[in-house]
């Protein structure tokens, strides 16, 4: 298993947890756990997958937290947490992901804020926040993300910022 690069467990409807030890998967570049609706938590051991480039947790509806050290995955380029409806907060360490290009939170209905250090994500090109109904604030440092090409904010009903201050007009 040391040479395994892609592990797809998506649509495992009965998967609730993963083993803590990921030690034998040192070459893993893609981990797809999307649509594992009963997945409750991700073990801290995932933070040892230093070759991981893509992590898909889309529609893990019962997932309440991600490991606080997830930001040590220095090769991570894509993180999909879209549809993780129970996710309320994000670890600050995620802002250490210097290579992260795509970050999707669409449909994270309980998410209220983003980490204040999001401006550290200098490679970020896409940030999806559509349907984050409880999102109240986006840090001003988002202005400093010069690589940003796509920002989704559709149906963020409680967003307090007037988007016109970003040069966006939304009647």
C-alpha positions in Angstrom: 0.0 0.0 0.0 3.0 2.3 0.2 2.7 3.1 -3.5 -1.0 3.8 -3.4 -1.7 7.3 -4.8 -5.5 7.5 -5.0 -7.9 6.2 -2.4 -11.6 6.7 -3.2 -14.1 5.7 -0.6 -16.8 8.1 -1.9 -20.5 7.1 -1.5 -19.7 4.7 1.3 -23.0 5.4 3.0 -22.2 3.4 6.1 -18.7 4.7 6.8 -18.7 6.4 10.2 -15.0 6.7 11.0 -11.5 5.9 9.7 -8.6 4.2 11.2 -6.2 6.6 13.0 -3.0 5.2 11.4 -2.3 6.4 7.8 1.4 5.5 8.1 1.5 3.1 5.1 -0.1 5.5 2.7 2.9 7.9 2.4 2.5 8.2 -1.4 -1.2 9.1 -1.3 -2.0 12.2 -3.3 -5.8 12.0 -3.5 -8.3 11.0 -0.8 -11.9 11.1 -1.8 -14.4 10.6 1.1 -17.2 12.6 -0.7 -20.8 11.6 0.0 -19.9 9.5 3.1 -23.0 10.9 4.8 -22.5 9.1 8.1 -18.8 10.1 8.5 -18.6 11.9 11.8 -15.0 12.7 12.2 -11.6 12.6 10.4 -8.8 11.1 12.6 -5.8 13.3 13.4 -3.6 10.7 11.7 -4.7 12.1 8.3 -2.3 15.0 9.1 0.6 12.7 8.4 -0.2 12.3 4.7 2.3 14.9 3.5 2.0 14.0 -0.2 -1.8 14.6 -0.2 -2.8 17.1 -2.8 -6.5 16.7 -2.9 -8.9 16.0 0.0 -12.6 15.7 -0.9 -15.1 15.6 2.1 -18.0 16.9 0.1 -21.4 16.1 1.6 -20.2 14.4 4.7 -23.3 15.8 6.3 -22.5 14.7 9.9 -18.9 15.8 9.9 -18.5 18.3 12.8 -14.8 19.0 12.8 -11.6 18.5 10.9 -8.3 17.9 12.6 -6.7 21.0 14.0 -3.4 20.2 12.3 -4.8 19.7 8.8 -2.9 22.8 7.9 0.4 20.8 8.0 -0.6 19.0 4.8 2.0 21.1 2.9 1.2 19.6 -0.5 -2.6 20.1 -0.3 -3.9 22.0 -3.4 -7.6 21.3 -3.2 -9.9 20.9 -0.2 -13.6 20.3 -0.6 -15.8 20.6 2.6 -18.9 21.5 0.6 -22.1 20.1 2.1 -20.6 19.5 5.5 -23.7 20.9 7.1 -22.6 20.4 10.8 -19.2 22.0 10.4 -19.2 25.2 12.5 -15.6 26.3 12.6 -12.3 25.7 10.9 -8.9 25.3 12.4 -6.5 28.2 12.1 -3.9 25.9 10.7 -5.7 25.7 7.4 -4.3 29.2 6.6 -0.8 27.6 6.5 -1.7 25.7 3.2 0.5 27.8 0.9 -0.2 25.6 -2.2 -4.0 25.5 -1.7 -5.7 26.7 -4.9 -9.3 25.5 -4.4 -11.3 25.7 -1.2 -14.9 24.8 -1.3 -17.4 25.3 1.6 -20.7 25.4 -0.4 -23.6 24.4 1.7 -21.8 24.5 5.0 -24.9 25.7 6.6 -23.5 26.1 10.2 -20.3 27.9 9.3 -20.3 31.4 10.7 -16.8 32.8 10.1 -13.6 32.1 8.2 -10.2 32.1 9.8 -8.7 35.7 10.1 -5.5 34.5 8.5 -7.1 33.5 5.2 -4.9 36.2 3.5 -1.9 33.8 3.9 -3.4 31.5 1.2 -1.5 33.3 -1.6 -2.2 30.5 -4.2 -5.9 30.4 -3.6 -7.8 30.9 -6.9 -11.3 29.6 -6.0 -13.2 30.1 -2.8 -16.7 28.6 -2.7 -19.0 29.8 0.0 -22.4 29.5 -1.7 -25.3 28.6 0.5 -23.4 29.2 3.8 -26.6 30.5 5.4 -25.0 31.4 8.8 -21.8 33.0 7.4 -21.7 36.4 9.0 -18.3 37.7 8.1 -15.5 37.4 5.6 -12.2 38.9 6.8 -11.0 42.0 5.0 -7.7 40.3 4.2 -9.5 38.6 1.4 -8.5 41.7 -0.6 -4.9 40.5 -0.5 -5.6 37.3 -2.4 -4.4 38.5 -5.8 -4.6 35.0 -7.3 -8.3 34.8 -6.6 -10.3 34.1 -9.8 -13.6 32.8 -8.4 -15.5 33.7 -5.2 -18.9 32.2 -4.6 -21.2 34.0 -2.1 -24.7 33.1 -3.4 -27.3 32.9 -0.8 -25.1 33.9 2.2 -28.1 35.5 3.9 -26.4 36.8 7.0 -23.3 38.2 5.4 -22.8 41.5 7.1 -20.4 43.1 4.6 -21.7 45.4 1.9 -20.2 43.7 -1.2 -20.0 47.1 -2.9 -16.9 47.8 -0.8 -15.2 45.1 -2.8 -16.4 46.6 -6.1 -19.3 44.1 -6.3 -22.8 45.3 -6.8 -25.6 42.9 -5.8 -29.1 44.5 -5.6 
